[in-house]
Structure formats: structure tokens, C-alpha cells
Amino acid sequence: MQSRQLALLGSIIVVCFAIAAGGGWWWLTHRAVPIRAIVNHPSQYDGRTVRIRGVVEGSITVIRYGGYKVNDGTGSIIVLTRGVAPKRGSKVTVSGQVKSVFQIGDISGVVIIEYNRRE
């Protein structure tokens, strides 16, 4: 009887650990990175896929390509997209690859190449 209780308790602990690990993985892969962190440390993010959330401050679409500026309250960054850019004032969640376009001293040009966007 006692060995069955220990086995049940062990199973419950394993299941709880698996749920916690899965939740931690989801949080790490789905959390938004503050734009300030990307802009202030472009070399740490260059080439990495990130997720940002914010409000579109301005946008432009030319033929099949667009660009728009996103502000999350910590900073702003330009996002380049294949397709129509979202309208000014839209709340967006964007996943994409960070590209450091240039860096001269403390001045850097950083953009995100959009992979996915939710409005």
C-alpha cells in the first residue's frame, strides 16, 4: 500500500515538473523583448529572432514592400515587411530577425525583418 502511494506521489511530482518546464519554455519563447534592449545592444541581438509588441507610429507601403515604426514605450524600431504595412495607431505583435544595418561609434541603425505579425 505504501509503495503505491510513493509511486503515485512520484508520478505527480514528475507531471508537475513537466508542466513547469513547459510553461517556462513557452514564456521564454513567447515573451516580448523591450525595444530599448535591441536598440541599445544591437550586436547582442543581430541575427536573432525576437518578438516585440507596441503601437505603430508611422508606416509606408511601396508596391509589395513596407516599413513601419513600432514604439513599445521603451523605444522605437523600424520593421520591414513583405506586404502592406499596418496603419498608424495599430497595436502589433511582431516576430522577426534583427539586422544591424550600420554602427558608427555609439550610433547604430537597427531594423527587424518581419516574419509574422498580429494586429
HUWONOR-V45937 format. One record per residue. N is the residue number from 1. OMEGA is omega in radians with two decimals (* if undefined). Layout:
# HUWONOR-V45937
n->N omega->OMEGA
n->N omega->OMEGA
This chain:
# HUWONOR-V45937
n->1 omega->-3.11
n->2 omega->3.13
n->3 omega->3.08
n->4 omega->3.13
n->5 omega->3.10
n->6 omega->3.11
n->7 omega->3.11
n->8 omega->3.12
n->9 omega->3.10
n->10 omega->3.12
n->11 omega->3.13
n->12 omega->3.12
n->13 omega->3.13
n->14 omega->3.13
n->15 omega->3.12
n->16 omega->3.11
n->17 omega->3.14
n->18 omega->3.12
n->19 omega->3.14
n->20 omega->3.13
n->21 omega->3.11
n->22 omega->3.11
n->23 omega->3.09
n->24 omega->3.09
n->25 omega->-3.13
n->26 omega->-3.12
n->27 omega->-3.12
n->28 omega->-3.08
n->29 omega->-3.09
n->30 omega->-3.13
n->31 omega->3.12
n->32 omega->3.07
n->33 omega->3.08
n->34 omega->-3.13
n->35 omega->3.11
n->36 omega->-3.13
n->37 omega->-3.14
n->38 omega->-3.09
n->39 omega->-3.11
n->40 omega->-3.11
n->41 omega->-3.04
n->42 omega->-3.11
n->43 omega->3.12
n->44 omega->-3.08
n->45 omega->-3.08
n->46 omega->3.14
n->47 omega->-3.12
n->48 omega->3.03
n->49 omega->-3.12
n->50 omega->3.03
n->51 omega->3.07
n->52 omega->3.06
n->53 omega->3.11
n->54 omega->-3.11
n->55 omega->3.13
n->56 omega->3.13
n->57 omega->-3.14
n->58 omega->-3.12
n->59 omega->3.07
n->60 omega->3.06
n->61 omega->3.10
n->62 omega->-3.08
n->63 omega->-3.10
n->64 omega->-3.11
n->65 omega->-3.13
n->66 omega->3.06
n->67 omega->3.12
n->68 omega->-3.10
n->69 omega->-3.11
n->70 omega->3.08
n->71 omega->3.13
n->72 omega->-3.11
n->73 omega->3.09
n->74 omega->-3.12
n->75 omega->-3.13
n->76 omega->3.10
n->77 omega->3.10
n->78 omega->3.08
n->79 omega->3.09
n->80 omega->-3.06
n->81 omega->2.96
n->82 omega->-3.10
n->83 omega->-3.09
n->84 omega->3.10
n->85 omega->3.11
n->86 omega->-3.11
n->87 omega->3.08
n->88 omega->-3.14
n->89 omega->3.12
n->90 omega->3.01
n->91 omega->-3.05
n->92 omega->2.92
n->93 omega->-3.03
n->94 omega->2.96
n->95 omega->-3.14
n->96 omega->-3.10
n->97 omega->3.12
n->98 omega->3.08
n->99 omega->3.05
n->100 omega->-3.05
n->101 omega->3.08
n->102 omega->3.04
n->103 omega->3.11
n->104 omega->-3.07
n->105 omega->3.13
n->106 omega->-3.11
n->107 omega->3.14
n->108 omega->3.04
n->109 omega->-3.08
n->110 omega->3.06
n->111 omega->3.01
n->112 omega->3.05
n->113 omega->-3.03
n->114 omega->2.98
n->115 omega->-3.02
n->116 omega->3.13
n->117 omega->3.00
n->118 omega->3.10
n->119 omega->*
